[in-house]
């Protein structure tokens, strides 16, 4: 009887040791979605890290007085109010007669170290901030010039610690 009790105790101890030492698969970190360049967007590769890119965008917007509506680690959204009449936008997107019309500039960026992909797309917002708000993605290059990305690249790289 004592022998059986000892064997049961040893088996239980061994089983407990095996179970506590057993580990499941290591938790998998969620993979970040790959940044894509949609139709009409502009993109550029910058030799700077993502934080330098973000800080450069914010500094440029602040310097120009452009309102920032979102400021996140991998995306900054800016909005500029369209002032005055704009027959070209009226004919293409309809009038913005119940609220202001704005350009919404979304700049997304992703990378590692000194290799950051920056993607900029632009939308026009009719009747911004009202119940009648309409958002139209702009795919024409005249509304989304590459010049602003080239300037961003130059400023970010001059402030980066990359070779």
C-alpha positions as CSV (number, residue, x, y, z in Angstrom):
1,X,0.0,0.0,0.0
2,X,2.8,2.4,0.9
3,X,4.6,1.4,-2.3
4,X,1.5,2.3,-4.4
5,X,1.0,5.6,-2.6
6,X,4.6,6.5,-3.2
7,X,4.3,5.5,-6.9
8,X,1.1,7.6,-7.3
9,X,2.8,10.6,-5.6
10,X,5.9,10.3,-7.8
11,X,3.7,10.0,-10.9
12,X,1.7,13.1,-9.9
13,X,4.8,15.1,-9.2
14,X,6.3,14.1,-12.6
15,X,3.1,14.9,-14.4
16,X,2.9,18.4,-12.7
17,X,6.5,19.1,-13.6
18,X,5.9,18.1,-17.3
19,X,2.8,20.3,-17.5
20,X,4.3,23.3,-15.9
21,X,7.4,23.0,-18.2
22,X,5.3,22.7,-21.3
23,X,4.8,25.9,-23.1
24,X,2.5,26.7,-26.0
25,X,3.7,28.3,-29.2
26,X,5.3,31.7,-28.7
27,X,2.7,34.5,-29.2
28,X,2.9,35.8,-32.7
29,X,3.1,39.6,-33.1
30,X,0.6,40.9,-35.6
31,X,2.2,41.8,-38.9
32,X,1.9,45.4,-40.0
33,X,0.0,45.7,-43.2
34,X,2.1,46.5,-46.2
35,X,1.7,50.1,-47.3
36,X,0.2,50.2,-50.8
37,X,0.1,53.1,-53.3
38,X,-3.5,53.5,-54.6
39,X,-4.4,54.9,-58.0
40,X,-3.8,58.6,-58.0
41,X,-1.5,58.6,-55.0
42,X,2.1,59.8,-55.1
43,X,4.9,57.9,-53.4
44,X,8.6,58.4,-52.7
45,X,11.3,56.6,-50.7
46,X,13.0,58.7,-48.0
47,X,16.3,57.9,-46.4
48,X,15.1,58.7,-42.9
49,X,13.2,56.9,-40.2
50,X,9.4,57.2,-39.9
51,X,9.6,59.5,-36.8
52,X,11.8,61.9,-38.7
53,X,9.3,61.8,-41.6
54,X,6.4,62.5,-39.3
55,X,8.2,65.3,-37.5
56,X,9.1,66.9,-40.9
57,X,5.4,66.8,-42.1
58,X,4.2,68.3,-38.8
59,X,6.8,71.1,-38.9
60,X,6.1,72.0,-42.5
61,X,2.3,72.1,-41.8
62,X,2.8,74.2,-38.7
63,X,5.1,76.6,-40.6
64,X,2.5,77.1,-43.4
65,X,-0.5,77.3,-41.0
66,X,-2.0,74.1,-42.5
67,X,-4.3,72.4,-39.9
68,X,-3.4,68.9,-38.9
69,X,-6.5,66.7,-38.3
70,X,-4.7,63.5,-37.4
71,X,-1.2,63.0,-36.2
72,X,-0.3,59.3,-35.7
73,X,2.9,57.4,-35.7
74,X,2.5,56.3,-39.4
75,X,0.0,58.8,-40.8
76,X,-0.6,62.5,-40.8
77,X,-3.8,64.1,-42.3
78,X,-3.8,67.7,-43.2
79,X,-6.8,69.8,-44.4
80,X,-6.8,73.1,-46.4
81,X,-9.9,75.1,-46.9
82,X,-10.6,76.0,-50.5
83,X,-11.3,79.7,-50.6
84,X,-13.2,81.5,-53.3
85,X,-15.1,80.2,-56.3
86,X,-13.7,77.2,-58.0
87,X,-15.7,76.4,-61.2
88,X,-13.5,73.5,-62.1
89,X,-14.2,71.7,-58.8
90,X,-17.9,72.7,-59.0
91,X,-18.2,71.1,-62.5
92,X,-16.4,68.0,-61.5
93,X,-17.7,67.3,-58.0
94,X,-20.8,69.5,-57.7
95,X,-21.2,72.7,-55.6
96,X,-20.2,72.9,-52.0
97,X,-23.0,75.1,-51.0
98,X,-23.9,73.9,-47.5
99,X,-20.4,74.1,-46.0
100,X,-16.8,74.7,-46.8
101,X,-14.8,72.8,-49.4
102,X,-11.5,71.4,-48.3
103,X,-8.6,69.4,-49.6
104,X,-7.7,66.5,-47.4
105,X,-4.1,65.4,-47.7
106,X,-3.3,62.0,-46.2
107,X,0.3,61.2,-45.9
108,X,1.1,57.6,-44.8
109,X,4.6,56.2,-44.2
110,X,6.2,52.9,-43.3
111,X,9.7,51.6,-43.1
112,X,12.6,50.5,-41.1
113,X,15.7,52.4,-40.2
114,X,16.7,54.7,-43.0
115,X,14.3,53.3,-45.6
116,X,10.8,54.8,-45.4
117,X,8.1,54.6,-48.1
118,X,5.9,57.7,-48.1
119,X,2.5,57.7,-49.8
120,X,0.4,60.8,-50.3
121,X,-3.2,60.9,-51.5
122,X,-5.6,63.8,-51.8
123,X,-9.3,64.1,-51.6
124,X,-11.7,67.0,-52.0
125,X,-14.4,67.3,-49.3
126,X,-17.6,69.2,-50.3
127,X,-19.7,70.6,-47.4
128,X,-17.0,69.7,-44.9
129,X,-18.2,69.2,-41.3
130,X,-21.9,69.0,-42.2
131,X,-24.4,66.2,-42.6
132,X,-24.1,66.7,-46.4
133,X,-20.3,66.1,-46.4
134,X,-19.1,64.3,-49.6
135,X,-15.5,63.0,-50.0
136,X,-14.0,62.5,-53.5
137,X,-10.6,60.9,-54.0
138,X,-8.6,62.9,-56.5
139,X,-6.6,60.9,-59.0
140,X,-5.5,63.7,-61.3
141,X,-1.9,64.7,-60.9
142,X,-2.7,68.4,-60.8
143,X,-4.5,68.0,-57.5
144,X,-1.7,65.8,-56.0
145,X,1.7,67.2,-57.2
146,X,4.8,65.2,-56.5
147,X,6.7,68.5,-55.7
148,X,5.5,68.4,-52.1
149,X,6.9,64.9,-51.6
150,X,10.2,65.9,-53.2
151,X,10.4,68.8,-50.7
152,X,9.5,66.4,-47.8
153,X,12.2,64.0,-48.9
154,X,14.8,66.7,-49.0
155,X,14.0,68.2,-45.6
156,X,13.6,64.8,-43.9
157,X,16.9,63.5,-45.3
158,X,18.8,66.6,-44.3
159,X,17.6,66.1,-40.7
160,X,18.1,62.4,-40.6
161,X,21.2,60.5,-39.3
162,X,21.4,58.3,-42.3
163,X,24.4,57.9,-44.6
